[in-house]
Amino acid sequence: MKKPSYNSLNELLESRAVHRHQIFEQYIDPWKVRGARHLQTDCKFTRAQGAYLYDEAEVRYLDFDAGNGVFAIGRNHPVARSVMHELLDLSPPNMVDREIPLLAGLLAETLVKYMPKAAHRVLFASTGSEAVEAALKFSRVLTGRPRFLFLEGDYHGATYGAMSVTGVPFISDKLEPMLPGCDAIPRNDLERLEKELAQGDVAGFIIEPIQGLEVRPLDQAYVQRAQHLCRQYETAFIVDEVFTGFGRTGCLFATEHFNVEPDLLVVAKALGAGYVPVGGVIIRNDLYNKVFDRPGIFVHGSSFEFNDYAMAAGLATLKVLDQENLVENARKNGELLAQGLEELKERYDMIDEVRGKGLLLGIQLKAPESLRLRASGRLMEKRGLLGHMLMVQLLAKHQIITAAVSRTNILRLTPPLLIDKSQIHYFLESLSSVLKDAYRFPDGIGRFAAAQFLRSLRT
Ligand SMILES: Cc1ncc(COP(=O)(O)O)c(C=O)c1O
């Protein structure tokens, strides 16, 4: 077989660019390519900076997704880039088992400074799922108990343990059996939570304070009482801030909105600046010391846990968040965006609800009431495609990237935290125009539904 030969990465990319779909289709995932063709959402971007991505014709696209929340500090931030360059130029030995790594210590030291009180330590991981695994295992060792509780609708990752405490419907039955002893409980139901905890066999209760997938915040009173109950029944209170952490919701951690202090705080996504994945579990020192009370106790580990590049990316992210006041920016501009969306809700009954905090916002859509649009609207609503309709139109007509959550009629907005007022106004004007089109005679929604149907025959 002919092996690839090339002189530079750029040369390789340029020479194979025309076969992009074919290569992905043949060697990775044909369905992803088909889906992108079907929705006409595949763009060929050549570069990105901050909140913008640029295509081959140098048309710029405004990013209201930030790679599922990964690019909190925007793409290719100059500080993170220069830190990565600097480290490459230092040619660090990196991940030497016989060395106590300084960069990992420095990142842990910085992370721990953000915790409200008491001393903490950090278990590092590469991804959010892996960090959730570490938190679950730590809780088992800490308590000596078998069970975990989680909330219906929450997402915690795609490894077996993380998936076993994930309550979303799209997980295939064929993946069963999941980890035993993992039970979903209804959201905001304190009675049920206490009933389960009182059995005395629950190692950990894991929550997303604001569920990222459909953007559903928990009630503040529920989260506060849940923490209290976990303490009472000696169950580890695990808060998964993989999505909400590092300023996304207008506070450094979403737990601040709820005024709670988790036993274990799980982080990832934005910490790696979009360059190198890095996750971790920030653990209260007293709990850490209970588990690691003598040398040689193994709870979690991985080859890449102290990867210098990941640690440096983490330090760069925290520096940028701090220097550019991005958490405060997320709070202020999140309020501006939410207020604008509420105003649109008054004008367009297709917007049912606006949920979320800071720059984690979800627009719940429904079929318009108007007689003209009801049939096509209901058809699209039933298929859960209203969010997709707006996503596709925003991309094609206004060059804005958003995310539509499958089968839910939700358009989710998670722009980089450095987004500014003018970009928010542009987004709101564009959304207003797309909604106006949808209401237009002869039936904007119906036209979209028909185009989708025709395309599905062709792809
Ligand atoms: C709340 C939450 N937890 C865990 C994960 C899993 O993180 P990763 O995709 O890095 O494994 C995600 C990913 O979206 C998430 O949103």
The ligand as an ORCA input file, in Angstrom:
! r2SCAN-3c Opt
* xyz 0 1
  C     -21.276     18.119     31.684
  C     -20.340     17.254     30.906
  N     -19.669     16.284     31.540
  C     -18.798     15.493     30.888
  C     -18.593     15.629     29.537
  C     -17.633     14.732     28.816
  O     -16.497     15.454     28.475
  P     -15.559     14.938     27.278
  O     -16.327     15.067     26.026
  O     -14.352     15.845     27.347
  O     -15.202     13.529     27.601
  C     -19.276     16.633     28.841
  C     -19.082     16.797     27.393
  O     -19.790     17.471     26.709
  C     -20.174     17.470     29.539
  O     -20.862     18.427     28.924
*
